[in-house]
Amino acid sequence: MCGVSGCTVSVRFDQGKAQKYSAVEPADYSTTYLFLQGYDRFVAAAKKSKRVFIEAQFYQEGPQVFEFDIADLKW
C-alpha cells in the first residue's frame, strides 16, 4: 500500500534492529512491486548478512513479512 508520495517498509538484516526504508510504486502503478530507496545503505548491510526480512503493508491483509536467505548470494 503505497500512495503517490510513497511509503515506508521495515527491513531487518539477520538479528539486527529494524530500519525504515522509503519505497515507491512503479511508474505504471502496478500493485505487485515496490522499489526501495537507499540502495547503497541496503547493499552495504546485505553484504554483511545471511538473511534479510522486509515488512510491508498490504491492502486488507495488514503487515506481512518476507524472509530472504541471502547467505549464498554472490556479490
Sine and cosine of phi, psi and omega as CSV:
sin_phi,cos_phi,sin_psi,cos_psi,sin_omega,cos_omega
0.00,0.00,1.00,-0.01,0.08,-1.00
-0.88,-0.48,0.64,-0.77,0.09,-1.00
-1.00,-0.07,-0.16,-0.99,0.00,-1.00
-0.86,0.50,-0.57,0.82,-0.03,-1.00
-1.00,0.02,0.08,1.00,0.04,-1.00
1.00,-0.08,-0.14,-0.99,-0.02,-1.00
-0.40,-0.92,-0.09,-1.00,0.08,-1.00
-0.81,-0.58,0.48,-0.88,0.11,-0.99
-0.79,-0.62,0.41,-0.91,0.07,-1.00
-0.99,-0.15,0.72,-0.69,0.00,-1.00
-0.80,-0.60,0.75,-0.66,0.05,-1.00
-0.80,-0.60,0.73,-0.69,0.04,-1.00
-0.97,-0.25,0.82,-0.57,-0.07,-1.00
0.76,0.65,-0.80,-0.60,-0.02,-1.00
-0.99,-0.16,0.26,0.97,-0.02,-1.00
-0.94,0.34,0.07,-1.00,0.01,-1.00
-0.96,0.27,0.61,-0.79,0.03,-1.00
-0.91,0.42,0.64,-0.76,0.02,-1.00
-0.86,-0.52,0.56,-0.83,0.04,-1.00
-1.00,0.02,0.70,-0.71,0.10,-0.99
-0.82,-0.58,0.67,-0.75,0.12,-0.99
-0.96,0.27,0.54,-0.84,0.03,-1.00
-0.66,-0.75,0.43,-0.90,0.05,-1.00
-0.70,-0.71,0.43,-0.90,0.07,-1.00
-0.99,0.17,0.33,-0.94,0.07,-1.00
-0.92,0.40,0.31,-0.95,-0.02,-1.00
-0.88,0.48,-0.45,0.90,0.00,-1.00
-1.00,0.05,0.12,0.99,0.03,-1.00
0.89,0.46,0.39,0.92,0.08,-1.00
-0.85,0.52,0.62,-0.78,-0.02,-1.00
-0.99,-0.14,0.17,0.99,-0.03,-1.00
-0.96,-0.27,0.04,1.00,-0.01,-1.00
-0.69,-0.72,0.48,-0.88,0.20,-0.98
-0.69,-0.72,0.58,-0.82,0.06,-1.00
-0.92,-0.39,0.85,-0.53,-0.01,-1.00
-0.98,0.18,0.61,-0.80,0.09,-1.00
-1.00,-0.05,0.37,-0.93,0.01,-1.00
1.00,0.09,0.70,0.72,-0.04,-1.00
-0.78,0.62,-0.76,0.65,-0.07,-1.00
-0.87,0.50,-0.70,0.72,0.00,-1.00
-0.91,0.42,-0.67,0.74,0.00,-1.00
-0.89,0.45,-0.77,0.64,-0.06,-1.00
-0.91,0.41,-0.63,0.77,0.02,-1.00
-0.87,0.50,-0.69,0.73,0.01,-1.00
-0.95,0.31,-0.63,0.78,-0.02,-1.00
-0.90,0.45,-0.61,0.80,-0.01,-1.00
-0.89,0.46,-0.39,0.92,-0.01,-1.00
-0.99,-0.13,0.08,1.00,-0.16,-0.99
-0.87,-0.50,0.30,-0.95,0.08,-1.00
-0.96,-0.29,-0.41,0.91,0.00,-1.00
-0.64,-0.77,0.54,-0.84,0.10,-0.99
-0.75,-0.66,0.67,-0.74,0.00,-1.00
-0.88,-0.48,0.79,-0.61,0.00,-1.00
-0.84,-0.54,0.83,-0.56,0.01,-1.00
-0.93,-0.36,0.79,-0.61,0.02,-1.00
-0.69,-0.72,0.38,-0.92,0.05,-1.00
-1.00,0.10,0.68,-0.74,0.04,-1.00
-0.83,-0.56,0.66,-0.75,-0.02,-1.00
-0.82,0.57,0.81,-0.59,0.01,-1.00
0.85,0.52,0.23,0.97,0.03,-1.00
-0.82,-0.57,-0.31,0.95,-0.02,-1.00
0.98,0.20,-0.29,-0.96,-0.04,-1.00
-0.95,0.30,0.69,-0.73,0.04,-1.00
-0.78,-0.63,0.63,-0.78,-0.02,-1.00
-0.94,-0.35,0.75,-0.66,0.08,-1.00
-0.94,-0.33,0.74,-0.68,0.01,-1.00
-0.93,-0.37,0.76,-0.64,0.00,-1.00
-0.85,-0.52,0.80,-0.60,0.09,-1.00
-1.00,0.05,0.94,-0.35,-0.05,-1.00
-0.91,-0.41,0.25,0.97,-0.07,-1.00
-0.84,0.54,-0.62,0.78,-0.06,-1.00
-0.99,-0.16,0.22,0.97,0.01,-1.00
-0.93,0.36,0.77,-0.64,0.00,-1.00
-1.00,-0.03,0.86,-0.50,-0.01,-1.00
-1.00,-0.07,0.00,0.00,0.00,0.00
